[in-house]
Each structure stands twice: as C-alpha cells, then as structure tokens.
Amino acid sequence: MSKVKTARPNFVSTTNACKLCTPLGASLAFRGVEGAIPFLHGSQGCATYMRRYIISHFREPVDIASSALGEKNAIYGGGPNLKKGILNVMKKYEPKLIGVATTCLTETIGDDVPMYFHEFYKEFGDLDLPDLVRVSTPSYNGTHMDGWHGAVRSLVEQLCLEKAADDGRVNILPSLVSCEDVRHLRDICDHFGIKATILPDISESLDGPALEDYVKIPEGGTPISEIKTMSAAAGTIEFGRCLPPKTGGTSLEERFGVANHRIGLPMGLRESDRFFETLEAISGRPMPRRYELERGRLVDAYVDGHKYIFGKRAVVYGEEDLVVGLCAFLSEIGVDVVLAGTGARGKGLEEAIAKVTDGVARMAPEVREGVDFHDIAAEAGELAPDLLVGHSKGYRYAKAWNVPLVRVGFPIHDRFGGQRTLTLGYKGTQTLFDRVVNAVIEKKQADSPIGYGYI
Amino acid sequence: MSTTSSTILEERQDQIHRTGEGAIDIACNRESLAGAVSQRACVFCGSRVVLYPIADALHLVHGPIGCAVYTWDIRGSLSSGPELHRLSFSTDLQETDVIFGGEKKLEAALDELIDRHSPKAAFVYSTCIVGLIGDDMEAVCRKMTEKKGIPVLPVMSEGFKGNKRAGYLAACKAMFRLIGQGDTSDVSPVSINIFGDFNLAGEIWIIREYFEKMGVQVVANVTGDGRVADIARCHGAALNLVQCSGATLDLAKMMEEEFGIPYKRVSYLGIEDMADSLYKVADFFKDKDPGIVERTQALVRDELNKLMPELARYRKDLEGKKVAMYVGGSFKAFSLVKAFRHLGMQVVMVGSQTGTKEDYAELAEITDPGTVIIDDANPLELSHFIKEKDVDVFVGGVKERPIAYKLGVGFCDHNHERKEALEGFAGMLNFAREIHASAMSPVWQFAPRRANRANLAKEARKEAANE
C-alpha cells in the first residue's frame, strides 16, 4: 500500500497556512458549553481577530473576552488584568462558566493561571462565582485542534471531579464538526433511546435562531451539570484517529472507569458503521430501522453515481481527523485521493488513512503533515487533481486550476451554510456524496458541448 | 442613565456622551478594559492595515501562525498589477524557536521568500512573542537588505505595545525609510500623493481618475494599489492628501518635516466631502495651473448631474429612517453623517475604535441632539443603543454584523471587507443603493423584534376599534 514518496521541499517559511492557532480551537470548544464565555488571556488583538474569523463562518455573535494585556502587564505579569477581566465579564455577562485559554504572550511571560485562579477564589470567594476552567494553549505549539481537544479535556478534568452513580448515559466527544452534525448526532442518540452528553455542543450556541433581543450568552451548549456527572456514563465515544494520547475520553476512563471508545469521525459507510455498531454495543439496542434505511439508500446512491466519479483525483486538506474521514469516504466511492494534507504535525495521519482506506483504496495518497497551501500548490501540476475537498481557503487554488472545490470543515468563509453542512453518519455521507458527484457533473456540464441535460 | 447601567461598565461610563447634554469631555485613547469584549484589535493589526496594500512588497509576519492567518487577504484591497500582498507569509514560530530565538528562522524564511518572489521590498512584522523573546529584527533586516539588495524593513508592531494607533505609527516609520530613495526628475509641479486610501473594491481608481481629469499627477497611492518604487520617489510630489488620518497622518507629518511637503486632510466619502477634497486640491494648485479650478467645477457638476436624480429615488424610501454606526477611525464617521443627511436619514449613534478628543468634539458639533457618541464600544453596548435608539440600519464591520442581524436591523459593511466601491460620486450611489437594500428588505417583517412589535400595534388598534 505504501508508496515511495517524491522528495518533498522542506520550506522554512509558511505561505497560506492550512491551520489555525491553538487558542482559537479552545475558544470554539468553550462556546459549546451552557452559559459559557471564552476568555483569552493575552493582548486584545487575539480575541478580536479570532472573533472576526469565527463570525465569518457561523454568522453569529461571538463574544470572546480578553484580559487586554498591555506593555506593563507583559513585564509585570497579567494576573491583575486576568482577575479584573473575569470580574467584568461576571458583571456584564453573568456567565455560568468562564473558559480561560492562554496565548503565546502569557505562556511566554510565564503567567501561572492556576495560581491566579487560586488567588481569585481566595479574594472573591464570597461572590457567586461561575465555574472557571483553564487550558494552556501556547500558539507556538500545535494547531487549533490541539486547542479544541485541550479545552475539552480541561472541561472534563476540572469539572467532573467525582464518580457519579451509573446512569447508562453515553458521552460523545464529537471533535470540531458542524452545528448540523451535532444536531444529527443528538437525533441519532434520541432514536436509539440513548441519553447522551455531547461535549461540546455548538449546535445552538453557534447556530441560534432569530430572537427578540440580543442574548448575552446564547442558549444551548452542554449543560454544566452533565459535564460534572460524565463519570456516570456507560461509555464515551470520542471521534478521532489522530487524537493526542490524553483526551477527555481517556481521562474519564482512567479516573472513573468509563470505557472509552475511540473511533474515527463517522464519514463514509464503513466509519459510520463503526459508530452505529458502537452505539449498539453500548446501549444493547439494535440499530433503529430508519438508519438501516438511510444506510440502504446510501449504498443505493453509491451504485447510482459510481460511474461519474470513479478514478477522479482528489486533493483533501484540513483538520487531521476530518482529512482521515474524508479519505475513508472518498476511497469507498472510487475517488483516488492523491494528496491528503493537514497543517498539524506528528498526528500519525498516514497510518490513520491507511487504516480507514484499507481494502478499498486503489492507491495510498501522498500524505503531508505540516502542509501549507504553497506546498500543496507546488505539487498540483504533477497531481493533476479533478477536485479539491476542504475548507474555503483552498478556493484561490481551485480557481487557478479550474477544478471544483467541495467545501467541508472550518472555515467556510465564502459560502453560506458552513455551520449547516452535514457530513456525519449515513445521512451526512449521503449529503457529501451528492455534493461530490454534482460538483463533478457540473464541471463536466460546463465544459461539454453536449450539455449533459440528462445524466 | 439608569437604563444603561446593566450593560455599561462603570469604568466605561465616561467613554460615552450624548450630543447636547453638556460639553463633550469624552475619555478616549485608553487601553481597552479587561473583560469588556472590545471590538478593537492590536498594534500588529494597525500596521498590517496600513502596509498591506503595497502589492509588490513581501509581507512576512514573524510569529506563531495565528497572526498571519487571521490577516490573510482580509481586506479587499485590489491591485492593478502584482498581488504579492494577498498571500499570507509567516515564520510560524514553534516552541523551539521561542526557546532558542527566532532570528535564524526569520533569516532563512526571508532568504527563501525573497528568492521565490523577487519582491521590490520586504516588510517584517513583529508580533507579541517576538517582542518578548527579543529577536533583533533590526539586525536581521539590515543583514538581509545587504544580502538581497532590496529594502528589508522591520515593522515594530508587537501586539501588546499599545492599541491600533501605535501600529499605524510603526507602519509609517517603516514606510518612511523607503521615501527619498527614488528619482523624482519627471514629477510634475502639479502633483500629489494619496495617503490613507486602501483601494477597497478599486476605489482609488475612481479617485485617481478625478485627479487625472483635473490635470493633477498622482505620484504614489501609498496605501492602496501601492508600489515600492512610487513610495521611494513620492517625496517629489507637491502635496500629500491624507484620508483616514489615524493611519497615515504621522507619515504626512514626517514628510512635511523632512521634505517640506504640506498635507491636507481629505475624505472621498459622501458628496460634500468628496467635492470639498477636490476643491481643496484645485485651490492649492490654482497659481501653478490657473485652469484647474474651472476643470474641477466642471467635473463636480457633471458627476452631480448624474448622481442627484438617482439619489432622490432612494431618498424617497429612506427619509426619516434612523442609522447607527461603529467605525474604526472616526474621520470616516464625519463623512458618513453628512452622507446620510443626503439620504434623508438621521444618525442617532456614532462610535469608533480609535477616535481622539478632537474627533469626538467634531462629532458632537455635527450630530443632532441626543446622538450617542461612544469610544471603544463592545457588543453589549452596541446592542443596547441599537435598541434604545430603535435604529433601522447599522453601519460597521464584520464583527458588528451579527449584532445588528440578531436584533433584526439592516446592516451595511463599510469596513475593509466591502466589495462595492463606496468612495467618490459613483461610490455614493453604490452606498445609497446598499443602504436602500439593507433597510427596505421585507425580511425585517419576520425578525422577531419587529414582528412582535407590529403584532402588538395591530392588537392595540383592534382593541381601540372595539372600544
């Protein structure tokens, strides 16, 4: 399966990065907790830039507080501003939880956030304090996904402190998926009759309805009381084949014996099967008929559409686990993934892809960790892709190469509905499949004199 | 102000003023308050804003990846030629670089990128982390200038060293080092430089055309569709025109001091300010070119003849509607207040991220009694005043958009992401069209805040009829 790699240029500089910084991932994850507000401990710009970036995707208000450190704080430490900032956020937002993520600035000056929290509790213990959760997210270490997983682990470790009585619940740690994906996961669990704690749950807090008033902190998010009792669950399912060794899931397993099921993002038929099998195993209930039908329709669609896409060459990029999921899916439908790239490093991407594509892929893709768009473009001529699958930032390349871009993941800045894109389960795979086939047909139609009026 | 106490932090009360309620003494140019969720960015942001549109220069962000990513092609500054500015370059500092220093990586990155792209100059932006680990950017840049034979300029823009205004100054200082290098022998005595226009959606091309019709040579558009060679010889121009004064006034002052070039503050937004700006230039050159005043009058007349009937159509619908705005620099707000008067609309709130005391005093001067003037606002305050003033349209940037939309209020992006040219007379028409589309869409009938109010009014009418 393994293929001899062409020598890869080893650039020092990064051009058009294919990743985001760690505190952004943490901020997004904190947004999926009930009554929570993310708080970046650093200079004002970080919070503002990230807000802007996230708003462009979700088209929702995204309030991220900042300790707004200035030069003096950088020299003498950011503790006073952190405490003052927390008090101000408490006053104006009345949050149930404040999720504090550090930045490169505060990590480098060596600010001791646990100690500041300790002092804060001592000084203001008489107030009605929200839960405070902290995560260390130096932006020179890892990507936004590390920030995301770090925040989830911090939430679990700092809020779930004791073993609660078993209640047969299932914890789902869904990774960075769309709001629609989270809603779909919730529906699946409901139909199975499973009570699920999904952490984080951005389905409402980052995709809310039109309302009468500006809500300081939007409704939705994982209830804090549920996070505190995640130790009661019958099992945890965490999505990701490229996860760090220690996660929220492993922490619950180690400390409270909650069995952790680490499976890939349910994308494509086989990875979705694994998810549904896991749900069956945990709940002891058979898969509801509606999902058997969804699965059946998906296979039917695979068959109907196979001719249009077989042998097409795809370049896939984005978050490591999304890339793995997309490879699992694309290889099943006969699309050759010629390059799979992620901005992250040291994630075992190649092995993970080999595992999920085993038995169906006709070839192993070039796999690039630490990739940027310049790297991808440098190889494009040789790769001759027919389509790109990934987030919006690949658009300028898709345009240059005159190939379609199927937009998946985060960020989707140049289209509507990024937060409503469904990719998980049989249904999400169905949606993706239709989009991929239609993108190929649309291109064919545009280029063809016969018009493809009937297909 | 009891109604506002729940949304406005005590420490921010003196950053809010209402026109007509006593003399204005607004606090501004302060550090943002911790935990207040300011809409402001940082020093780095300020310098990126000013230098970004120099299209044939390499812009390398020295720092961890975020700073470069979040400013990647963020502004719609178009170029008539090279587009190097639209790529996002970073040294993507890693933990080992932070421990052992990033100078070597910076040098290697510059080496690689300058060879790859052959830029006319390179700007290297320092970020928070670089300021802390103490990389000697000046030394690396000096070395690379010698090695590569192009100016490699450090931009001292560590995020935490002040606010956006400090970044503007850092950018001006970096740019000033380019000026004075080029040949000025073919520069006309009737010539200008354009500062502080970012060529969003090609706006600078509209403005340049006006000046060409007036017979004025444009030597350099420094901050929009910019070129290194033009900047190098822009000290040959007779006059500097400074729009967006916060960003480039410092550069104009440096040039006045060093080269004796006077400057004038201008604005290309709205009818009066656009026309006034052209007349100011004509007046400046009338001794050197006696025909210029007449040519300018003819130009303005022609443009207004085209524009005014069209505007009147939009005004019919918009008359009496209320508008609030929150902008980066307050100078733009002056023009917008006037522009909205032409549409028959009333400005009821004006805020800015980086206004000065003088700016706010002028705003208090030109706005109607009761208008809220606010410095360094945040989402809760903005939403509070949108409701209190019951505005129909909100003007701001991407971060403000969802605040307006959640409240069922029309929105116009007048920030750097705009895709329509809003400057000049042609831009005024685009502006009117966009405001019209924002305010008049039927969708607002369904937005809960207005829908519920309409229902209440209907019920009240019914009740009154029954009685």
Interface residues (C-beta under 8 A of the other chain):
Chain A: F11 V12 S13 T14 T15 N16 A17 K19 L20 C21 P23 L24 F39 G42 S43 Q44 G45 C46 A47 T48 Y49 M50 R51 R52 Y53 I55 S56 R59 E60 P61 V62 D63 I64 A65 S66 S67 A68 L69 G70 E71 N73 A74 N81 L82 K84 G85 I86 L87 N88 V89 K91 K92 Y93 T103 C104 L105 T108 I109 P138 S139 Y140 N141 T143 G208 A210 L211 E212 D213 Y214 V215 K216 G343 K393
Chain B: T7 L9 E31 S32 L33 A34 G35 A36 V37 S38 Q39 R40 A41 C42 V43 F44 C45 L60 G63 P64 I65 G66 C67 A68 V69 Y70 T71 W72 L87 S88 F89 S90 T91 D92 L93 Q94 E95 D97 V98 K105 A108 A109 D111 E112 L113 T127 C128 I129 G131 L132 I133 G159 F160 K161 G162 N163 P379 L380 S383 I386 K387 G397 V398 K399 R401 P402 I403 Y405 K406 L407 G408 F446 A447 P448 R449 N452
